[in-house]
Amino acid sequence: MENRINIQKAEPAAYQAMFGLEKYLSTSTVDPIVLELIKMRASQINGCAFCLNMHSADARKIGETEQRLYLLNAWRETALFTKEEEAVLALTEEITLITNHVSNETYNKAASIFDEKTLAQIIMAIVTINAWNRIAISIKLIVS
């Protein structure tokens, strides 16, 4: 595999800013399982093997089931996810696939379930994992 830039070494302040977002999210009121579902679903869409590997392990450590992880990309076809998780997953998909925009239906459903603070935290979690995915894919981080 070709060598690519090590952003953490070349521009440590930028990496620290990204870690700042992670620290913020770790103190949020969003359930840790939901945060991992966000990270997994966005990483599936973006094709980020590095992040999928990391976050599937993290999800298992905090009690996520194999079955739900295996069926996450088909969450609409199961009864395994709560209405709150479904709203978050729909929002994750639409923010990740932003060229399609976030529909009023999806946004309003999430806004009807979560208070403004939690909704803001969820959106920031989705934005953050998408940024990490793009970093990992750009510099070709590999699963080792």
PEVENKA-V396575 format. One record per backbone hydrogen bond with DSSP energy under -0.5 kcal/mol. CO is the residue of the C=O (numbers start at 1). NH is the residue of the N-H. If there is no record, write none. Layout:
BEGIN
co->CO nh->NH
co->CO nh->NH
END
This chain:
BEGIN
co->5 nh->7
co->6 nh->9
co->6 nh->10
co->7 nh->11
co->9 nh->12
co->11 nh->14
co->11 nh->15
co->12 nh->16
co->13 nh->17
co->14 nh->18
co->15 nh->19
co->16 nh->20
co->17 nh->21
co->18 nh->22
co->19 nh->23
co->20 nh->24
co->21 nh->25
co->22 nh->26
co->23 nh->27
co->24 nh->27
co->25 nh->28
co->31 nh->35
co->32 nh->36
co->33 nh->37
co->34 nh->38
co->35 nh->39
co->36 nh->40
co->37 nh->41
co->38 nh->42
co->39 nh->43
co->40 nh->44
co->41 nh->45
co->42 nh->46
co->43 nh->47
co->43 nh->48
co->44 nh->47
co->47 nh->49
co->48 nh->52
co->49 nh->53
co->50 nh->54
co->51 nh->55
co->52 nh->56
co->53 nh->57
co->54 nh->58
co->55 nh->59
co->56 nh->60
co->57 nh->61
co->58 nh->62
co->59 nh->62
co->59 nh->64
co->60 nh->63
co->65 nh->69
co->66 nh->70
co->67 nh->71
co->68 nh->72
co->69 nh->72
co->71 nh->74
co->72 nh->75
co->74 nh->77
co->75 nh->78
co->82 nh->86
co->83 nh->87
co->84 nh->88
co->85 nh->89
co->86 nh->90
co->87 nh->91
co->88 nh->92
co->89 nh->93
co->90 nh->94
co->91 nh->95
co->92 nh->96
co->93 nh->97
co->95 nh->98
co->96 nh->98
co->97 nh->100
co->98 nh->101
co->101 nh->103
co->103 nh->107
co->104 nh->108
co->105 nh->109
co->106 nh->110
co->107 nh->111
co->108 nh->112
co->109 nh->113
co->110 nh->113
co->110 nh->114
co->115 nh->119
co->116 nh->120
co->117 nh->121
co->118 nh->122
co->119 nh->123
co->120 nh->124
co->121 nh->125
co->122 nh->126
co->123 nh->127
co->124 nh->128
co->125 nh->129
co->126 nh->130
co->127 nh->131
co->128 nh->132
co->129 nh->133
co->130 nh->134
co->131 nh->135
co->132 nh->136
co->133 nh->137
co->134 nh->138
co->135 nh->139
co->136 nh->141
co->137 nh->140
END
